[in-house]
Amino acid sequence: MYILLALSSALLWGIWAFGVGRCSRKVSAWMVILVSEGCAALIYLVMGLTTNDLIIDSADLAPGIVAGFLNLGGNIFLLAAYARGKLGVAAGIKPAQVLIPLSYSLFIGQQLEPLVAFGVAAILVGLTLFGFSSARIGAAGGTDLKQVFLAVGAAACYGTGNVVMDIGSRTSVYGTLMIAMIPMLTGAVLLVLITRSYSRLDRQTFGILVGAGAALGLGAVAFYTASDLGNLGVVAVLGSMSPIITALLAFAFLKERLSRMEIAALAVVLVGASLAIA
């Protein structure tokens, strides 16, 4: 069951990344965060109330707040990376976040099956291929090195946030996710008002962000429910498959073409994640 939930989170997060990646080129990052995360918060609220599982426990406050700030930082880094270049490249580096929860799961004594270990190695190979690709700065089809650094920063924030959130979601997944929204939405509202970036939000962009936010919220619920049911490291590996969805959507709708090395890197990441469920 938890494997299916983890795969669902990958699909939904891939849709979210594609949606916000498109909108980050039209409106400010703060507006993207405000609308998409606000819709995700609404998902947590509705699902928590309908399942009678919206519990705000004092033990979840600190992890929720810390995870909220980490996810806010991850969103800022990722949106900045999307704004600098191709969606598939930035999204392809994001799976580096899997290394942090995997390390944590090993630290607390959760067993790592041999196939999962091979999957981790494959993901590292894929990330190395992206690193070589990024060195072709200035060449036709090359990747901006700053985009790579921003995507790595996003991965570090998201990976650490996954661990902190997993620690805090033992009492209530929905309650911890709602707590994590406090720093995210507070900061976004203040900066949207200060920069007056709301004036650039049109109806089409708003609709895309609403859909992306719904996918984000459902993906988070699926991911953290799966992590409570199974091995956090395995769940993280499966969740790392989301860039494949993003890259395919970018190819289908935006006609973005990746270089051969970038395609190979995405393929290796996909193979690595697939080993975990073989």
Number of C-alpha atoms within 10 A of each C-alpha: 8 19 21 14 23 29 24 22 30 28 21 24 29 27 26 26 29 25 25 29 29 19 24 23 16 15 19 21 24 26 26 32 25 22 23 27 25 21 21 26 24 15 22 25 17 13 17 18 13 10 9 10 15 21 16 17 15 10 14 24 17 16 22 27 23 19 30 26 19 25 26 26 19 25 26 20 23 32 28 22 28 26 19 18 18 21 27 27 28 33 29 26 30 26 30 23 25 26 20 20 25 24 14 15 18 14 10 8 8 15 13 15 11 11 16 23 16 16 25 24 16 21 28 19 16 27 22 14 18 23 18 12 22 22 14 14 13 10 10 8 14 16 26 21 17 15 24 26 18 23 30 22 23 30 27 23 23 28 26 22 27 24 22 21 27 22 17 26 22 17 17 18 26 28 23 30 29 24 23 27 23 16 19 24 21 11 16 22 16 13 17 19 12 9 12 12 15 14 10 12 15 11 9 10 18 17 14 19 28 22 18 28 31 24 25 25 26 18 26 26 23 23 30 26 21 24 26 16 14 16 19 26 26 29 30 29 31 30 28 30 28 26 29 21 21 28 27 18 20 21 15 11 9 13 10 15 16 20 15 10 14 24 20 15 26 27 16 21 28 22 17 27 28 16 18 22 14 7
